[in-house]
Amino acid sequence: MTTLDRYIARQYIFNVLALLILLFSFVVAVDVSLNLDRFIEAAREMPQASEEQAGSLRRGLIAVFLIADLWWPRLLQLFSYLIGLVLVGAMGFTFAQLVRHRELVAVLAGGISLHRVARPVLIVASIALGLAVLNQELLIPRLAERGLLTRDHGDAGRRDWSAFEVSLTRDADGRILHARKFDPDAQTLDGINIWERDDTLRATRRITASHATWEDGAWRLENPLIESLQLGRAGIAGGRASIPPTAGPDILRTDLDPTTLLVRRYADFSQNLSSGQINSILAAPHIDPALRDQMNRVRFGRLSTVLSSMLALIIAMPFFLMREPRNMVVQSLKCAPVAMGALMGGILGAAAPIPGLPASFAVFLPVLMLIPIATATTAALRT
């Protein structure tokens, strides 16, 4: 890299870091101010602060620790969400500084094209987006597996998943599963009921088990019982009569594995899965079509979002790469709706399903729309 490249890259990296720190601090400060009482209450319940001699200073330090413990995983997740916006904003600040100090005029006087000036910014932006991809593929899935991204404010300091009830959930074979408790850490189910249905969606058999453990791609049932159900006579309360249960199968093969149960429990959990985890879910032979569409949208939507962020940066550059000094506030006001429209279009296009189009194609529609715009704005740059 030349001296000019290093200078622009250094300015751009500084502005990227400054914007990230500013946005992170703002988000954390707002959340802490709204939920400070919950952090203090959680600090009182900690064993270190429950002793008689524990003073207010010690409890305050524990509350600060709980705030940091809750938010450091969330900041990694927030980094992946905000990186596109930060890259565009930092680019605007970088070029505005160059215009203000007449440095772009000097660059042009030296016979250097403005396209050449944009190169270090694009290189740094590509590295930042690559770090965001690595963060999404390597760090966030590990944090999600430990339950650090689904904790509430009262759960700060906790390192394991909270067990929850599995409500009536349909699998790919049409069976309905209910469990009194699901422990994501141990990958176990308690109080299991499974209803098998016929083509008219009428329950024909019920399988019950006291406990189940996920092993070798299936649920291993303990004390399984199978009960055949048939219609009762008219006028009988409940409308059904049951045959005495018999011993049932020890193995239950279904697409409702522990990861799928977490995805259905937490609406945003699928965003925390790595590509390998998503591929393992899609490899299930009888996966639910709605779940398959959601997983494909998440998998291909990440690539679409990265490309949209880079294209939005390219579209926004000509507003600040000027041959002669101009009012950068006016240029920022012109750029803001264009850049925000490109970024939000990429995000919404990757997340919202489009009827009639497969998810693997629909998520790239914003990219296909932004490519000609980016090409036109780059070609129209006067240099």
QUIPE-V880651 format. One record per residue. RES is the residue in one small letter. SS is DSSP state (H for helix, E for strand, - for the rest). NEAR is the number of other C-alpha atoms within 8 Angstrom. Layout:
{{RES SS NEAR} {RES SS NEAR}}
//
This chain:
{{m - 5} {t - 5} {t H 6} {l H 7} {d H 11} {r H 10} {y H 8} {i H 12} {a H 11} {r H 8} {q H 9} {y H 13} {i H 9} {f H 8} {n H 12} {v H 12} {l H 8} {a H 8} {l H 11} {l H 10} {i H 8} {l H 8} {l H 8} {f H 9} {s H 8} {f H 8} {v H 8} {v H 9} {a H 8} {v H 8} {d H 8} {v H 9} {s H 7} {l H 6} {n H 9} {l H 8} {d H 6} {r H 9} {f H 14} {i H 11} {e H 9} {a H 12} {a H 13} {r H 9} {e H 8} {m - 8} {p H 6} {q H 6} {a H 13} {s - 9} {e - 7} {e - 4} {q - 4} {a - 10} {g - 7} {s H 6} {l H 6} {r H 9} {r H 13} {g H 10} {l H 8} {i H 10} {a H 12} {v H 8} {f H 8} {l H 12} {i H 11} {a H 8} {d H 10} {l H 13} {w H 9} {w H 8} {p H 12} {r H 9} {l H 9} {l H 10} {q H 10} {l H 8} {f H 10} {s H 11} {y H 7} {l H 8} {i H 11} {g H 12} {l H 10} {v H 11} {l H 11} {v H 12} {g H 10} {a H 12} {m H 13} {g H 11} {f H 9} {t H 12} {f H 10} {a H 10} {q H 8} {l H 10} {v H 14} {r H 8} {h - 6} {r - 9} {e H 9} {l H 10} {v H 11} {a H 8} {v H 10} {l H 12} {a H 7} {g - 6} {g - 6} {i - 9} {s - 9} {l H 9} {h H 7} {r H 7} {v H 11} {a H 9} {r H 9} {p H 11} {v H 12} {l H 8} {i H 8} {v H 11} {a H 10} {s H 9} {i H 8} {a H 9} {l H 11} {g H 8} {l H 8} {a H 11} {v H 9} {l H 9} {n H 11} {q H 13} {e H 11} {l H 9} {l H 9} {i H 14} {p H 12} {r H 8} {l H 11} {a H 13} {e H 7} {r - 10} {g - 11} {l - 12} {l - 8} {t - 7} {r - 10} {d - 6} {h H 9} {g H 9} {d H 8} {a - 13} {g - 7} {r - 5} {r - 7} {d - 8} {w - 9} {s - 6} {a - 8} {f E 8} {e E 9} {v E 12} {s E 7} {l E 7} {t E 8} {r E 9} {d - 13} {a - 11} {d - 7} {g - 8} {r - 11} {i E 11} {l E 14} {h E 12} {a E 13} {r E 11} {k E 11} {f E 13} {d E 12} {p - 11} {d - 7} {a - 5} {q - 10} {t E 11} {l E 13} {d E 12} {g E 11} {i E 15} {n E 11} {i E 11} {w E 12} {e E 11} {r E 12} {d - 8} {d - 5} {t - 5} {l - 6} {r - 7} {a E 10} {t E 11} {r E 11} {r E 13} {i E 13} {t E 11} {a E 14} {s E 11} {h E 12} {a E 13} {t E 10} {w E 12} {e E 7} {d - 4} {g - 7} {a E 11} {w E 12} {r E 11} {l E 14} {e E 9} {n - 8} {p - 13} {l E 12} {i E 13} {e E 12} {s E 11} {l E 12} {q E 9} {l E 7} {g - 9} {r - 8} {a - 5} {g - 5} {i - 8} {a - 5} {g - 5} {g - 10} {r E 11} {a E 9} {s E 8} {i - 8} {p - 6} {p - 8} {t E 7} {a E 8} {g - 8} {p - 9} {d - 8} {i E 8} {l E 9} {r - 7} {t - 11} {d - 12} {l - 8} {d - 10} {p H 9} {t H 7} {t H 10} {l H 10} {l H 10} {v H 11} {r H 7} {r H 6} {y - 8} {a - 7} {d - 7} {f H 10} {s H 9} {q H 6} {n H 10} {l - 12} {s - 10} {s H 8} {g H 6} {q H 8} {i H 11} {n H 8} {s H 8} {i H 9} {l H 9} {a - 7} {a - 8} {p - 5} {h - 8} {i - 13} {d - 9} {p H 7} {a H 6} {l H 8} {r H 10} {d H 10} {q H 9} {m H 11} {n H 11} {r H 14} {v H 12} {r H 10} {f H 12} {g H 13} {r H 9} {l H 8} {s H 14} {t H 11} {v H 10} {l H 9} {s H 14} {s H 13} {m H 11} {l H 13} {a H 14} {l H 12} {i H 10} {i H 12} {a H 12} {m H 11} {p - 11} {f - 10} {f - 12} {l - 9} {m - 12} {r - 9} {e - 6} {p - 9} {r - 7} {n - 6} {m H 8} {v H 6} {v H 7} {q H 11} {s H 11} {l H 8} {k H 9} {c H 10} {a H 8} {p H 8} {v H 9} {a H 13} {m H 9} {g H 8} {a H 13} {l H 13} {m H 8} {g H 9} {g H 14} {i H 9} {l H 8} {g H 13} {a H 18} {a H 10} {a - 6} {p - 9} {i - 8} {p - 4} {g - 4} {l - 7} {p - 8} {a H 13} {s H 9} {f H 8} {a H 12} {v - 14} {f - 12} {l H 9} {p H 13} {v H 12} {l H 8} {m H 8} {l H 12} {i H 9} {p H 8} {i H 9} {a H 12} {t H 8} {a H 8} {t H 10} {t H 10} {a H 6} {a - 6} {l - 8} {r - 5} {t - 8}}
//
